[in-house]
Amino acid sequence: MTPAAAERAGGKEGLEPEIPPEALEEVACGLCGSPERELRFSDGPFAVVGCKSCGLVYVTPRLRDASLIDHVYNESYWNSAAAKVHGYSDYRADAPLYKRTYRSRLAIVERHFPGLVRPGGRPLRVLDIGCAAGYFLLVCQERGCAVTGLEPSDAIRSFASAELGTENVHGRLLGIDDEFKPKSFDLITFWDVIEHIPEPHRALARAAELLAPGGRLIVETQNVESRAAKFFGKKWQHYKHAEHIYHFAPATLSRLFDEAGFELLENSPRLGGKYVTLAFIAERAGRLHPALSLLLAPLRLFGNTALYVNLFDEMIVVARPKAGA
């Protein structure tokens, strides 16, 4: 990458995807539409700002909708040389960790659907938006659920299709597959996805249409007002500007759900942690300071050792469509 290209990509040569300036566009608040904002900090071509009207934290400029897949969610996203600023080190290789994380999170689902079935014993019909390699759906499938996934990234969707069956994995996301019939799912999930979607109102409103009576929506996303976010400042691990275009807080997420036709049932960080390797911890430490990465380098010798980490900077929200909505 040339120095000019590195500057366009955020000033971190070789770390972030190369993004041509013409693929970026200035945007107003994605929650209330106001153009009035205040700067929190800048990083290369990106600015993290707070809406003066509703408080939503978002990134501007950002990639045009059609450019997201081409410039961000390609193979380098799922197998990244610098995951602390872009994508994942090796998403496929970490399958056991993701499945372990999702098995623990099934406790949330079972609070609302005991035994992961509907009354009468019918298997739960699950739709996972942005399913990536399909790990959550595989865990649900183990428990007898009928599963469907949406994943627009060609690079990882083939992996999910091989695991779950081509008929169970679809490629649309931004439009939330128009072929689905209303009220055809009992559970719809957005795990670490809503912050990536340019039109979150539209995505959640479509989810409301697709939920059957008694259905539930689960959304996990980062909390920009968490203690961890405030402590780490602009080095917070979730500031990945090309991909995380929104940074919600409890109030802004609540407003989004309300306007999309949902009633919130719970919002908790308790199961928002993940199983990660010691090598992952050493790698992410480098985001705070290069010296920390060197100091923790010996952890890489035990790289496959897994540890559950929860910084309580993620929200897992459960909601249902409003009565009469």
Secondary structure as a PSIPRED ss2 file (coil, helix, strand):
# PSIPRED VFORMAT (PSIPRED V4.0)

   1 M C   1.000  0.000  0.000
   2 T C   1.000  0.000  0.000
   3 P H   0.000  1.000  0.000
   4 A H   0.000  1.000  0.000
   5 A H   0.000  1.000  0.000
   6 A H   0.000  1.000  0.000
   7 E H   0.000  1.000  0.000
   8 R H   0.000  1.000  0.000
   9 A C   1.000  0.000  0.000
  10 G C   1.000  0.000  0.000
  11 G C   1.000  0.000  0.000
  12 K C   1.000  0.000  0.000
  13 E C   1.000  0.000  0.000
  14 G C   1.000  0.000  0.000
  15 L C   1.000  0.000  0.000
  16 E C   1.000  0.000  0.000
  17 P C   1.000  0.000  0.000
  18 E C   1.000  0.000  0.000
  19 I C   1.000  0.000  0.000
  20 P C   1.000  0.000  0.000
  21 P H   0.000  1.000  0.000
  22 E H   0.000  1.000  0.000
  23 A H   0.000  1.000  0.000
  24 L E   0.000  0.000  1.000
  25 E E   0.000  0.000  1.000
  26 E C   1.000  0.000  0.000
  27 V C   1.000  0.000  0.000
  28 A C   1.000  0.000  0.000
  29 C C   1.000  0.000  0.000
  30 G C   1.000  0.000  0.000
  31 L C   1.000  0.000  0.000
  32 C C   1.000  0.000  0.000
  33 G C   1.000  0.000  0.000
  34 S C   1.000  0.000  0.000
  35 P C   1.000  0.000  0.000
  36 E C   1.000  0.000  0.000
  37 R E   0.000  0.000  1.000
  38 E E   0.000  0.000  1.000
  39 L E   0.000  0.000  1.000
  40 R E   0.000  0.000  1.000
  41 F E   0.000  0.000  1.000
  42 S E   0.000  0.000  1.000
  43 D E   0.000  0.000  1.000
  44 G C   1.000  0.000  0.000
  45 P C   1.000  0.000  0.000
  46 F E   0.000  0.000  1.000
  47 A E   0.000  0.000  1.000
  48 V E   0.000  0.000  1.000
  49 V E   0.000  0.000  1.000
  50 G E   0.000  0.000  1.000
  51 C E   0.000  0.000  1.000
  52 K C   1.000  0.000  0.000
  53 S C   1.000  0.000  0.000
  54 C C   1.000  0.000  0.000
  55 G C   1.000  0.000  0.000
  56 L C   1.000  0.000  0.000
  57 V E   0.000  0.000  1.000
  58 Y E   0.000  0.000  1.000
  59 V E   0.000  0.000  1.000
  60 T E   0.000  0.000  1.000
  61 P C   1.000  0.000  0.000
  62 R E   0.000  0.000  1.000
  63 L E   0.000  0.000  1.000
  64 R C   1.000  0.000  0.000
  65 D C   1.000  0.000  0.000
  66 A C   1.000  0.000  0.000
  67 S H   0.000  1.000  0.000
  68 L H   0.000  1.000  0.000
  69 I H   0.000  1.000  0.000
  70 D H   0.000  1.000  0.000
  71 H H   0.000  1.000  0.000
  72 V C   1.000  0.000  0.000
  73 Y C   1.000  0.000  0.000
  74 N C   1.000  0.000  0.000
  75 E H   0.000  1.000  0.000
  76 S H   0.000  1.000  0.000
  77 Y H   0.000  1.000  0.000
  78 W H   0.000  1.000  0.000
  79 N C   1.000  0.000  0.000
  80 S C   1.000  0.000  0.000
  81 A C   1.000  0.000  0.000
  82 A C   1.000  0.000  0.000
  83 A C   1.000  0.000  0.000
  84 K C   1.000  0.000  0.000
  85 V C   1.000  0.000  0.000
  86 H C   1.000  0.000  0.000
  87 G C   1.000  0.000  0.000
  88 Y C   1.000  0.000  0.000
  89 S C   1.000  0.000  0.000
  90 D C   1.000  0.000  0.000
  91 Y C   1.000  0.000  0.000
  92 R C   1.000  0.000  0.000
  93 A C   1.000  0.000  0.000
  94 D C   1.000  0.000  0.000
  95 A H   0.000  1.000  0.000
  96 P H   0.000  1.000  0.000
  97 L H   0.000  1.000  0.000
  98 Y H   0.000  1.000  0.000
  99 K H   0.000  1.000  0.000
 100 R H   0.000  1.000  0.000
 101 T H   0.000  1.000  0.000
 102 Y H   0.000  1.000  0.000
 103 R H   0.000  1.000  0.000
 104 S H   0.000  1.000  0.000
 105 R H   0.000  1.000  0.000
 106 L H   0.000  1.000  0.000
 107 A H   0.000  1.000  0.000
 108 I H   0.000  1.000  0.000
 109 V H   0.000  1.000  0.000
 110 E H   0.000  1.000  0.000
 111 R H   0.000  1.000  0.000
 112 H H   0.000  1.000  0.000
 113 F C   1.000  0.000  0.000
 114 P H   0.000  1.000  0.000
 115 G H   0.000  1.000  0.000
 116 L H   0.000  1.000  0.000
 117 V E   0.000  0.000  1.000
 118 R C   1.000  0.000  0.000
 119 P C   1.000  0.000  0.000
 120 G C   1.000  0.000  0.000
 121 G C   1.000  0.000  0.000
 122 R C   1.000  0.000  0.000
 123 P E   0.000  0.000  1.000
 124 L C   1.000  0.000  0.000
 125 R E   0.000  0.000  1.000
 126 V E   0.000  0.000  1.000
 127 L E   0.000  0.000  1.000
 128 D E   0.000  0.000  1.000
 129 I E   0.000  0.000  1.000
 130 G C   1.000  0.000  0.000
 131 C C   1.000  0.000  0.000
 132 A C   1.000  0.000  0.000
 133 A C   1.000  0.000  0.000
 134 G C   1.000  0.000  0.000
 135 Y H   0.000  1.000  0.000
 136 F H   0.000  1.000  0.000
 137 L H   0.000  1.000  0.000
 138 L H   0.000  1.000  0.000
 139 V H   0.000  1.000  0.000
 140 C H   0.000  1.000  0.000
 141 Q H   0.000  1.000  0.000
 142 E H   0.000  1.000  0.000
 143 R C   1.000  0.000  0.000
 144 G C   1.000  0.000  0.000
 145 C C   1.000  0.000  0.000
 146 A E   0.000  0.000  1.000
 147 V E   0.000  0.000  1.000
 148 T E   0.000  0.000  1.000
 149 G E   0.000  0.000  1.000
 150 L E   0.000  0.000  1.000
 151 E C   1.000  0.000  0.000
 152 P C   1.000  0.000  0.000
 153 S C   1.000  0.000  0.000
 154 D H   0.000  1.000  0.000
 155 A H   0.000  1.000  0.000
 156 I H   0.000  1.000  0.000
 157 R H   0.000  1.000  0.000
 158 S H   0.000  1.000  0.000
 159 F H   0.000  1.000  0.000
 160 A H   0.000  1.000  0.000
 161 S H   0.000  1.000  0.000
 162 A H   0.000  1.000  0.000
 163 E H   0.000  1.000  0.000
 164 L H   0.000  1.000  0.000
 165 G C   1.000  0.000  0.000
 166 T H   0.000  1.000  0.000
 167 E H   0.000  1.000  0.000
 168 N H   0.000  1.000  0.000
 169 V E   0.000  0.000  1.000
 170 H E   0.000  0.000  1.000
 171 G C   1.000  0.000  0.000
 172 R C   1.000  0.000  0.000
 173 L C   1.000  0.000  0.000
 174 L C   1.000  0.000  0.000
 175 G C   1.000  0.000  0.000
 176 I C   1.000  0.000  0.000
 177 D C   1.000  0.000  0.000
 178 D C   1.000  0.000  0.000
 179 E C   1.000  0.000  0.000
 180 F C   1.000  0.000  0.000
 181 K C   1.000  0.000  0.000
 182 P C   1.000  0.000  0.000
 183 K C   1.000  0.000  0.000
 184 S C   1.000  0.000  0.000
 185 F E   0.000  0.000  1.000
 186 D E   0.000  0.000  1.000
 187 L E   0.000  0.000  1.000
 188 I E   0.000  0.000  1.000
 189 T E   0.000  0.000  1.000
 190 F E   0.000  0.000  1.000
 191 W E   0.000  0.000  1.000
 192 D C   1.000  0.000  0.000
 193 V C   1.000  0.000  0.000
 194 I H   0.000  1.000  0.000
 195 E H   0.000  1.000  0.000
 196 H H   0.000  1.000  0.000
 197 I C   1.000  0.000  0.000
 198 P C   1.000  0.000  0.000
 199 E C   1.000  0.000  0.000
 200 P H   0.000  1.000  0.000
 201 H H   0.000  1.000  0.000
 202 R H   0.000  1.000  0.000
 203 A H   0.000  1.000  0.000
 204 L H   0.000  1.000  0.000
 205 A H   0.000  1.000  0.000
 206 R H   0.000  1.000  0.000
 207 A H   0.000  1.000  0.000
 208 A H   0.000  1.000  0.000
 209 E H   0.000  1.000  0.000
 210 L H   0.000  1.000  0.000
 211 L E   0.000  0.000  1.000
 212 A E   0.000  0.000  1.000
 213 P E   0.000  0.000  1.000
 214 G E   0.000  0.000  1.000
 215 G E   0.000  0.000  1.000
 216 R E   0.000  0.000  1.000
 217 L E   0.000  0.000  1.000
 218 I E   0.000  0.000  1.000
 219 V E   0.000  0.000  1.000
 220 E E   0.000  0.000  1.000
 221 T E   0.000  0.000  1.000
 222 Q E   0.000  0.000  1.000
 223 N C   1.000  0.000  0.000
 224 V C   1.000  0.000  0.000
 225 E C   1.000  0.000  0.000
 226 S C   1.000  0.000  0.000
 227 R H   0.000  1.000  0.000
 228 A H   0.000  1.000  0.000
 229 A H   0.000  1.000  0.000
 230 K H   0.000  1.000  0.000
 231 F H   0.000  1.000  0.000
 232 F H   0.000  1.000  0.000
 233 G H   0.000  1.000  0.000
 234 K H   0.000  1.000  0.000
 235 K H   0.000  1.000  0.000
 236 W C   1.000  0.000  0.000
 237 Q C   1.000  0.000  0.000
 238 H C   1.000  0.000  0.000
 239 Y C   1.000  0.000  0.000
 240 K C   1.000  0.000  0.000
 241 H C   1.000  0.000  0.000
 242 A C   1.000  0.000  0.000
 243 E C   1.000  0.000  0.000
 244 H C   1.000  0.000  0.000
 245 I C   1.000  0.000  0.000
 246 Y E   0.000  0.000  1.000
 247 H E   0.000  0.000  1.000
 248 F C   1.000  0.000  0.000
 249 A C   1.000  0.000  0.000
 250 P H   0.000  1.000  0.000
 251 A H   0.000  1.000  0.000
 252 T H   0.000  1.000  0.000
 253 L H   0.000  1.000  0.000
 254 S H   0.000  1.000  0.000
 255 R H   0.000  1.000  0.000
 256 L H   0.000  1.000  0.000
 257 F H   0.000  1.000  0.000
 258 D H   0.000  1.000  0.000
 259 E H   0.000  1.000  0.000
 260 A C   1.000  0.000  0.000
 261 G C   1.000  0.000  0.000
 262 F E   0.000  0.000  1.000
 263 E E   0.000  0.000  1.000
 264 L E   0.000  0.000  1.000
 265 L E   0.000  0.000  1.000
 266 E E   0.000  0.000  1.000
 267 N E   0.000  0.000  1.000
 268 S E   0.000  0.000  1.000
 269 P C   1.000  0.000  0.000
 270 R C   1.000  0.000  0.000
 271 L C   1.000  0.000  0.000
 272 G C   1.000  0.000  0.000
 273 G C   1.000  0.000  0.000
 274 K E   0.000  0.000  1.000
 275 Y E   0.000  0.000  1.000
 276 V E   0.000  0.000  1.000
 277 T E   0.000  0.000  1.000
 278 L H   0.000  1.000  0.000
 279 A H   0.000  1.000  0.000
 280 F H   0.000  1.000  0.000
 281 I H   0.000  1.000  0.000
 282 A H   0.000  1.000  0.000
 283 E H   0.000  1.000  0.000
 284 R H   0.000  1.000  0.000
 285 A H   0.000  1.000  0.000
 286 G H   0.000  1.000  0.000
 287 R H   0.000  1.000  0.000
 288 L H   0.000  1.000  0.000
 289 H C   1.000  0.000  0.000
 290 P H   0.000  1.000  0.000
 291 A H   0.000  1.000  0.000
 292 L H   0.000  1.000  0.000
 293 S H   0.000  1.000  0.000
 294 L H   0.000  1.000  0.000
 295 L H   0.000  1.000  0.000
 296 L C   1.000  0.000  0.000
 297 A H   0.000  1.000  0.000
 298 P H   0.000  1.000  0.000
 299 L H   0.000  1.000  0.000
 300 R H   0.000  1.000  0.000
 301 L H   0.000  1.000  0.000
 302 F H   0.000  1.000  0.000
 303 G C   1.000  0.000  0.000
 304 N C   1.000  0.000  0.000
 305 T C   1.000  0.000  0.000
 306 A E   0.000  0.000  1.000
 307 L E   0.000  0.000  1.000
 308 Y E   0.000  0.000  1.000
 309 V E   0.000  0.000  1.000
 310 N C   1.000  0.000  0.000
 311 L C   1.000  0.000  0.000
 312 F C   1.000  0.000  0.000
 313 D C   1.000  0.000  0.000
 314 E E   0.000  0.000  1.000
 315 M E   0.000  0.000  1.000
 316 I E   0.000  0.000  1.000
 317 V E   0.000  0.000  1.000
 318 V E   0.000  0.000  1.000
 319 A E   0.000  0.000  1.000
 320 R E   0.000  0.000  1.000
 321 P E   0.000  0.000  1.000
 322 K C   1.000  0.000  0.000
 323 A C   1.000  0.000  0.000
 324 G C   1.000  0.000  0.000
 325 A C   1.000  0.000  0.000
